[in-house]
Amino acid sequence: GLSINASTGAIDVSASTAGSYTVTYTTSASSCAASSNTSVTIDAVDVATISYSKATYCAAEADATPIQTGATGGTFTSSPAGLVINGSTGVIGVSASAAGNYTISYTTTGVCPIVANANVIIDLCTGIAKNVTEGVNIYPNPASETLIIETPNLEVDQVKLINILGKVLISDKINNSIVKMNVSEFSMGVYFVQLVDNKGKIILTKKVSIR
């Protein structure tokens, strides 16, 4: 099972079978031949795959659970920022995530770990309510003190400010067409503004910057 060059002792690890081996080196002297032993262990590379039931999720859909095979107990991460994902289970908080294309990576924890990837798109699916987002204006961007959200369409019921970890920092009911958010207490970085209708569905997610 161990692939080794008898002349040089070089081991071809990738061509070898996982297991524990004893390697013996014997001198070539005919009258006073000597030998020396050493132990070598070849560990198996982890095997794992991940996928999701859909390639594209609308922003108002329920959480998405990964389909896993192989090694368990690893860690889930995603890139770029904006996807809300549980690092232990890989469950995606679809409604809390920003629209975009994401790569989810699952890293195993074995002696010889691997990284398995899957791609997911979070889509606003605004085609079903295009009129809702017409006229929406969010400014200034970047903002330092006050972020103004103009929502002339009365179907917008709530506006939220969310950080890149998916935590809702501000959640305001819309009583008129203009919402002013005080963002001066927040750290510099990227945030997301979400507009929600009176049925709890997300109808717009927009990236903003605070400086």
N, C-alpha and C positions, 0 to 999 in steps of 0.2 A: 503493500500500500504506500510505502514511502518511495518517491521518485528521487534517486540520488545518483550522482555521477561517481562511479567507482574509482576514478583516477583523481578527481579534484575534491570530492566530498561535497560539492555544491548540491544543495537540495532544491528541486523544482517544487516549490510549495503549492502552486496552483494545480499541479498535476498529481499531487499526493492526496491520499484519502485521510480524512480526519482520524486521529488516534494517537497513541503514545508509542514511541519507537526507541530502540537502542541502536545507536550507530557505533560500529567497531572499526577502528583504524589499525591495520596490521602493517608493520614494517616489512620491507622486502628482503632483508638480510636472511640468507638461507640457514646460517648456523646459529644466529642469535636473534631470531625473529621476536618481536615484542608487539603487544597490542594494547590499545587504550579504548575505553568505552565512554560514551556520553548519551544522555537521554534527550530526546526531542519530542515535543508534543505539537501536533497540528490540530488546531481548533477549527470546528466547522463555522462557516460564515452564516450569520442569521438569515432566515428567509421570511419575508413579509411583503404583503401587498395591501394597498388601501384603495378604495374607490367610494363614490357616492352614487346614489340611485339616479340622480339627474346631473346633467352637465350645467344646467342653468336653473336658478331659483329666482322666482319673483320675490321682491323685498318683503311682501306681506305674508309669505308662507311660513309654515311651522318650522321648527328646528330640524336640521338635517343630520342624520346619524351615519357614520362611516361604515362601510362594509370591509371587514378585515380578514385576512388569512395569514397564517404563520405566527411568528413571534408576537407575544402580547406584552403589556407592561411598559411600552415605550412612551415617547413624548411627541405630541403634535405641535407644530408651529405653522405659521403662514406668512406669506409675503405677497404684495406689499402690505403696509399697515391699513387697517380699516375693516378687516374681517374679525368678527368676534367668535373665537373658537376655544373650547375647553381643552387645555393642554394634556389632560389625562385621558379623556374619552374621545376627543376628536369631534364632538358634537358642535355644529355650527349654529350660532344664534342668528338665523337668517334675518329676522326683522330688525335686529340691533346692528347689523353690519351695513357698511356703506357699499353702494353700488361699485362694481369693478370686477376685474379678472384676477383670480388669486391662485397661487400654488400652495397646496397644503403638503407639508413634509412630515413623515412619521419616522422617527429615529429609534431604532431598537436599542436594547441595553445589554446585549450579550457581550462575550469576550471579543467577538468579531462583528461589530454592529454594522448595519446598513441603513440607508435612507430611502424610503419608498415615497413616491410623490403622486399627487392627484391634482387635477385642475378643476376649479369651480368658478362659475360666473354668478354674481349677484346682480340681477337686473331690476331696474325700477318698474319695468312693464308699464311705462307711462302711456302707452298707446291706448289703454283702456280708459284713461281719464286725462287725455291731453289738455282739455280745456281747464283743468284744475290748476295746472302749473303756469298757465299763460299769465303774464303780468307780475309774477313773483319776482321780487327784487331783494337781494341780500347785500348789504354794504355797511361800512367800507370793508374791503377785503384785500389786505389784512386789516384787522381791527386792534385797537389798543385799549380803549375804554368802553365804548358803546357799540354794539352790533345791532343794526336796524334790519328788521325783516318786514317787508311790505307784502301783504297777502290779500289782494283785492277780492279774491274769490271766496265767498262765504263757506264753501265746502271744506276749507281748511279749518280745523277745530283746535289744533294744538301744535306748538312748536317746541322742539327740544334741541339742546346743545349737548353733544356727546363727545367724549374724548376717544383717543385711538384704541383704548382698551374696551370700549363699549359701555362705559359708565355714563349714565345720564347725569349731567351736571346741573342743567336747568330744564324745567318743564313748565311751560306757560300756556294757559288757556288763551285763546284768541277772542277778545271781546270787541276788537275793532280791526281795521285792516293793517295796523302798524304795531309791531312789537319791538320794544327796545330792551336789549339785554345788556346788563352790566358785566363785562368780561374782564375788567381791570384786575381782578383777583386771581386770574388763571395764569399759569405759566405759558411762556412762549412756546408755540408749536402748532400742530395741525389738529383741527377739530372738525366735527360734522354737524350741520344743521339738518334736522329732520322735520318735515311737515306731515302731520297726521290728520286724517279726516275724522268725522264724527262716528265712524264705525271702527276706529282703531287701526285703519290701514295706512301704511306709509305711502305717501304719494310723491314725495320728493326728498332726496338726500343730497346735500351739497357740501363739498369740502370748503372749509374756511381756515384762515390762519390768524393766530393771535400773536402780537409782537409786543 
